[in-house]
Amino acid sequence: MELIPIGDLIIVERLESKNQTKSGIILPIPNQKSLGKVISVGKGILNKYDGTYLQYNIDIDDIVIFQTHRGHPLKIDNKNLLVLSMKNILCTYKYYDLVDGKMELDIEVEETTGFMKL
């Protein structure tokens, strides 16, 4: 079964994230990683003046960091999926930059300020 989002929606598979720092402090929900691998991409945003779709720069297999508590969660074939709008994507890591299609992304959250460091 293939899910095809419409318009500016994308479907991502949530990547597992740890909710504890190395020192054992449990992070509150807003500081957890919001990482996902793009499974499917919609056509884009419809330009109402000429009927064309404005493409965006996210492709299948890209790794994205998205806003926490956004999107519509789905669970299909034991995969945690999320339907997101393009406006909820903060940044992307292109699939062609990955080594063997895999990526080790280590994000640390500063315990005092809550800022993320890549």
C-alpha positions as CSV (number, residue, x, y, z in Angstrom):
1,M,0.0,0.0,0.0
2,E,1.4,3.4,-1.0
3,L,0.3,6.6,0.8
4,I,0.3,9.6,-1.4
5,P,-0.2,13.0,0.4
6,I,-1.9,15.8,-1.4
7,G,-0.8,19.5,-1.8
8,D,2.0,20.6,0.5
9,L,1.8,17.6,2.8
10,I,4.6,15.0,3.3
11,I,4.7,11.7,5.1
12,V,7.6,11.0,7.4
13,E,8.6,7.9,9.4
14,R,9.6,8.9,12.9
15,L,13.1,8.0,13.8
16,E,13.7,6.7,17.3
17,S,14.9,9.3,19.7
18,K,16.2,9.1,23.2
19,N,14.5,11.2,25.8
20,Q,17.4,11.1,28.3
21,T,20.7,12.9,28.3
22,K,23.9,11.0,28.8
23,S,23.9,12.0,32.4
24,G,20.4,10.5,32.9
25,I,18.3,13.6,32.9
26,I,14.8,13.0,31.4
27,L,14.1,15.7,28.8
28,P,10.7,17.3,28.7
29,I,8.7,16.7,25.4
30,P,9.6,20.0,23.7
31,N,13.3,19.2,23.9
32,Q,13.1,15.7,22.4
33,K,14.4,15.1,18.9
34,S,11.8,15.4,16.1
35,L,13.5,13.5,13.4
36,G,11.9,11.6,10.5
37,K,12.7,10.0,7.2
38,V,10.6,11.3,4.3
39,I,8.5,8.4,2.9
40,S,6.2,10.3,0.4
41,V,5.9,13.9,-0.9
42,G,2.8,15.7,-2.2
43,K,2.8,17.8,-5.5
44,G,3.5,21.1,-3.8
45,I,1.6,24.3,-3.3
46,L,-0.9,25.2,-6.0
47,N,-0.3,28.5,-7.7
48,K,-3.8,29.8,-8.0
49,Y,-2.8,32.3,-10.8
50,D,-1.5,29.9,-13.4
51,G,-2.5,26.4,-12.1
52,T,1.0,25.1,-11.6
53,Y,2.5,23.6,-8.5
54,L,5.3,25.3,-6.7
55,Q,7.8,22.6,-5.9
56,Y,9.8,22.4,-2.7
57,N,13.2,21.0,-2.0
58,I,12.3,17.9,0.0
59,D,12.7,14.5,-1.6
60,I,11.9,10.9,-0.6
61,D,14.5,9.5,1.8
62,D,15.6,12.9,3.1
63,I,16.0,13.2,6.9
64,V,14.0,16.1,8.3
65,I,13.8,17.9,11.6
66,F,10.2,19.0,12.2
67,Q,8.3,21.0,14.8
68,T,7.3,19.0,17.9
69,H,3.6,18.4,18.4
70,R,2.7,19.0,14.7
71,G,1.1,16.8,12.1
72,H,-1.2,13.8,12.2
73,P,0.2,10.5,13.5
74,L,-0.4,7.2,11.7
75,K,0.7,3.7,12.5
76,I,0.9,1.4,9.4
77,D,2.7,-1.9,9.3
78,N,4.2,-1.2,12.7
79,K,5.8,2.0,11.4
80,N,5.2,5.3,13.2
81,L,4.3,7.7,10.5
82,L,3.4,11.4,10.6
83,V,1.6,13.5,8.0
84,L,3.1,17.0,8.1
85,S,2.7,20.2,6.3
86,M,5.8,21.7,4.7
87,K,5.5,24.7,7.0
88,N,6.3,22.4,9.9
89,I,9.7,21.3,8.5
90,L,12.6,23.1,10.1
91,C,15.5,21.7,8.1
92,T,16.5,18.8,6.0
93,Y,19.5,16.5,5.4
94,K,19.5,15.4,1.7
95,Y,19.5,11.6,1.0
96,Y,22.3,11.8,-1.5
97,D,24.7,13.1,1.2
98,L,24.1,10.0,3.4
99,V,26.7,7.2,3.4
100,D,25.1,3.9,2.2
101,G,21.7,5.5,2.8
102,K,22.3,5.7,6.5
103,M,23.0,8.6,8.8
104,E,24.3,8.9,12.3
105,L,22.9,12.2,13.5
106,D,23.9,13.0,17.1
107,I,21.9,15.9,18.5
108,E,22.7,16.9,22.1
109,V,20.4,19.1,24.1
110,E,22.2,21.6,26.4
111,E,20.9,20.8,29.8
112,T,20.9,24.4,31.1
113,T,19.4,26.2,28.1
114,G,17.6,23.5,26.2
115,F,19.3,24.5,22.9
116,M,20.1,21.8,20.4
117,K,23.6,21.2,19.1
118,L,24.4,19.1,16.0
